[in-house]
Amino acid sequence: MAEQVSLQVQDGIAILRMENGPQNTLSPDLRAALIARFSALADEDEVSAVVLTSVGAAFSAGLDIGELGRPVQEPGLMQLTSLLAEFPKPIVAALRGRVLGGAVDLALAAHARVASADTHVGFPAMAMGLLPLGGATQRLPNILPASSALRILLGEGMFAVSSTVMDGFAEVVADDAVLEAQAVELAKQLANHPDQWDRARYARVSAADPIATQAALQSARGQYHGKVAPSETKLIECVEASQLLPLAAGLALEETLAEDCRQSDYAAGLRHAYLARRRIQHFPERAEAKPRPIRHLGLVGGSANACAIAAIAATRGTAVTIYERNAAAVAEAEARVEKACQTLAGRGDPAAALAQIQVTAQLQDLAAADLVLETVGESVEAKQQVFQALDQVLPRDAIRASHSALLPMANLAKGQAAPENFLGLHFHAPVLRGELVELITGPQTSAETLVTVAEFITGLGRLRLRNGGHPSSMAEPMLAALREVGWYFLLQGISPYAVDQALIDYGLPYGVFAAMDRVGLDVLSRRLALVAASLPVTHATLLQLMQQDGRLGRHGGRGFYLWPDPQTPRPDPELSTLLNDAQPWRTPPKPAEIVEVTLAALANQGAKLLRAGAAVRPSDIDALMVLSQAWPRRQGGPMHSAEQHGMFAILQILRHRAEEVPALFDPDPALAAMVKNGQTFSDLNGIGRNRVVLPA
């Protein structure tokens, strides 16, 4: 263990350097090694002070992600930080690069801090509903104002040590070349002047201005008022305690509330969503081929989405050529591109991005592109014509892609000169601010094509999700199942408003019916017509009935709801006349039952996607729904939520209703096999060799 922490003594100052991989993860072994080193140095007469630093570009990324959310492994982080805080000799932490989570706890337990200019501090585990484990909620508010401490602790981002928020965190900000030397000098100063450091050493900066502190606490509470945010609320409680309780009592409170959060369903959902987001980067083809560089992106069509994609790529340094059909369309596209680049101004120089983009009416100008993405209207014939024209100007090894989320890639690949170099590439809305891009393979898409485009998407700062050949985006069948459940309840005489309220209380922002209204019932009908061959649904009848009654959704002023303005839907008392034979709506099931039936249907649809090979793992479906369809992160995703309700319970819900709506509720054979084998969706969420294949 000790080899993970090297020791050098220089002029009576012990320099401890952590060395545990590129991120210097605070593993149990490293924590034990640090405890052993500090325990030995406590009685070492030749040592008057200690500098704690690391080897590599990062001080430490904190606890290993595998430890987060699990019971504390001994020695715990609190044991280590308490040892440092009570150490009989001054400790100076020399920080560089990333200082995250438990590493911040460690730095705060030291008696002083010297940081390089590239130091960034943050608590990413709050995104998983997890509180600090080493005393940060008690120590940080006592060296920084409460407003700054709360921003950092609540995980608002990674903050540069030179930022206003971090003012006071480090005693010295130094060039990295002299970081250790500066830390050694400060350690000597503290050792020679015991009056300059105090083991308790927290002057309670926040307590010096109690009015500002209370205002910061009130503002933080207001930020989460009316929201389900138990972990955030508990963290604010800890920060308040740092101003009211003795340090030992505050640390005990942090430990208790951190454990409460760890065991909560809220944290379990957030943790699953966080890990699902990381897993989607992994898919089997990555082991089969290496990516080629994409230096030049071509786009066919100058729509708002196409221009947004162009701006994203150009901001990242990629040359872009947009083809439009005539001079007028070119001018319109140029205006859209300029607007998109200005919107992304915070991510790069708009002028530099614009200089990377050419808009042309000459198709031949796309010849130099490594990847060409068509963004024309959702028509198989129109898109096939585009690809036939591209075959005349592109070399065979150039990658062709379609932005369609609805049309089967197999149909679009027909007749192409190089079908192995073709795939679907769908940027989920909103394109400029969205995170997810879905890679939809065609029947002959090569592994090299897939990994090449995947790496390109990563280079754009987006998350890529592999869709292994479902005819459309995987969001379409999942959303169709959600709407089918709504139609199922309507046929039983249940008010759409009761269904929506149950799902809104669960966390969906609009439920089912208000969500359909927002899209537009006529728009949904057209989308369903495009996917009808691969995704037969019964709620198409419902949409037709609504439109025949003049109900188009929000943009028409009424749909399932009345829309006196675009943001205020109101229940329509006349809707039961149309949809329930003028009878009053039946007493609805309990909200929990509505949610359970919905989750069962979605889990069943997810199992179909898994068995078909479209999704690599259940958590990919969860990531898709969270990142692109506003599924509540705290619920983890539909597959995770279904598992939390119990696999057997979900199967029973499906079997109980299978005769009523077989297409929706008849259990997929794979789901039934999982229950029989005692498996859960989590068992299928592995990466690489740890991945378990869905049973046939």
Summary of the structure (lengths in Angstrom):
residues: 696
radius of gyration: 28.7
end to end distance: 45.4
largest distance: 91.0
contacts: 2459
relative contact order: 0.06
helix: 51%
strand: 12%
